[in-house]
Amino acid sequence: MQYKDKETKEIFDFLMSKFNIDKNQLVNFWDADNCAFGISNVDKTILIYISTFQKEVDDYYLEIEYQNEESQIFENINRLNLVKILQPILSS
């Protein structure tokens, strides 16, 4: 995370703390992309991609990829809505 932009680091740290995310849930840091990271649910059946690329403060792109379902994409969501969407996925 050392090369990620400030907003990306902030939301990453916030989510790690809020949902008590284990390091094993980190999927990819996309090293070449300093505005994105990936995490999974505990059983690794759902991939969560979060990006701050070309976003204002407290504005995020969220993509949720399920194994056997169509992905969900959320453009321009704020932190509160991000938490509401991720709560059922990361709290199980």
Backbone torsions as a table, in degrees:
resi	resn	phi	psi	omega
1	MET	NA	-3.4	-175.2
2	GLN	-65.2	-22.6	-178.4
3	TYR	-102.1	6.3	179.3
4	LYS	-80.3	154.0	178.3
5	ASP	-70.2	166.5	-173.5
6	LYS	-57.8	-47.6	-178.2
7	GLU	-64.2	-38.2	178.4
8	THR	-65.6	-44.2	177.4
9	LYS	-61.7	-41.6	-179.2
10	GLU	-61.7	-48.7	-178.4
11	ILE	-70.4	-34.8	176.2
12	PHE	-60.7	-51.2	-179.7
13	ASP	-62.1	-40.9	179.3
14	PHE	-61.1	-48.8	-178.7
15	LEU	-66.9	-38.2	177.7
16	MET	-58.3	-43.6	-179.1
17	SER	-74.8	-47.3	-176.4
18	LYS	-59.1	-43.2	-175.6
19	PHE	-106.4	7.1	179.3
20	ASN	51.1	50.6	-176.3
21	ILE	-72.9	130.8	179.0
22	ASP	-81.4	148.0	179.2
23	LYS	-57.2	-27.4	178.5
24	ASN	-68.3	-15.1	178.7
25	GLN	-86.4	-8.2	177.0
26	LEU	-73.2	123.6	-174.8
27	VAL	-96.2	-47.8	-176.3
28	ASN	-163.8	141.0	176.0
29	PHE	-97.7	-3.1	-176.7
30	TRP	41.5	69.4	-173.5
31	ASP	-50.5	-33.9	-179.2
32	ALA	-78.0	-12.6	-179.0
33	ASP	-110.0	106.0	-176.1
34	ASN	-82.3	9.3	-178.2
35	CYS	-122.2	14.3	-175.2
36	ALA	-146.9	157.4	172.7
37	PHE	-154.7	164.5	179.4
38	GLY	-129.2	141.6	175.5
39	ILE	-135.8	166.5	178.1
40	SER	-128.6	167.9	171.0
41	ASN	-73.3	174.7	-173.6
42	VAL	-59.4	-41.7	-177.4
43	ASP	-90.3	9.0	174.4
44	LYS	59.9	34.2	177.4
45	THR	-100.4	-8.9	-179.0
46	ILE	-131.6	128.0	176.5
47	LEU	-101.1	132.5	179.5
48	ILE	-117.5	120.5	-179.7
49	TYR	-113.3	126.1	-179.5
50	ILE	-125.3	133.9	-179.4
51	SER	-134.4	146.3	174.7
52	THR	-113.8	10.3	-175.9
53	PHE	-59.3	124.5	179.6
54	GLN	53.0	37.4	178.7
55	LYS	-113.8	152.7	173.5
56	GLU	-75.5	169.3	175.0
57	VAL	-59.8	138.3	-178.6
58	ASP	62.4	38.1	178.7
59	ASP	-140.3	126.2	-172.2
60	TYR	-135.5	156.6	168.5
61	TYR	-104.4	131.6	-179.7
62	LEU	-130.3	129.8	173.3
63	GLU	-126.9	130.9	179.5
64	ILE	-117.2	118.6	-178.9
65	GLU	-107.9	120.4	178.7
66	TYR	-98.8	154.5	-178.9
67	GLN	-62.4	-48.4	-173.3
68	ASN	-120.9	22.7	-179.7
69	GLU	-134.1	165.7	177.1
70	GLU	-70.4	144.2	178.6
71	SER	-66.0	153.3	173.2
72	GLN	-110.2	135.5	179.3
73	ILE	-123.3	131.3	178.8
74	PHE	-124.4	118.1	178.1
75	GLU	-98.1	142.3	170.4
76	ASN	53.5	53.3	175.6
77	ILE	-104.9	149.6	-179.2
78	ASN	-90.1	175.4	-175.9
79	ARG	-60.9	-41.9	-179.7
80	LEU	-59.0	-48.0	179.0
81	ASN	-69.2	-34.1	175.6
82	LEU	-58.9	-46.4	178.8
83	VAL	-63.3	-43.8	179.8
84	LYS	-60.8	-40.1	-180.0
85	ILE	-70.7	-40.8	-176.4
86	LEU	-81.2	-20.7	-177.0
87	GLN	-50.1	-53.1	-177.7
88	PRO	-69.1	-23.1	-179.1
89	ILE	-82.2	-44.3	-173.6
90	LEU	-92.9	-9.1	-179.9
91	SER	-97.9	-0.3	-178.3
92	SER	-89.3	NA	NA
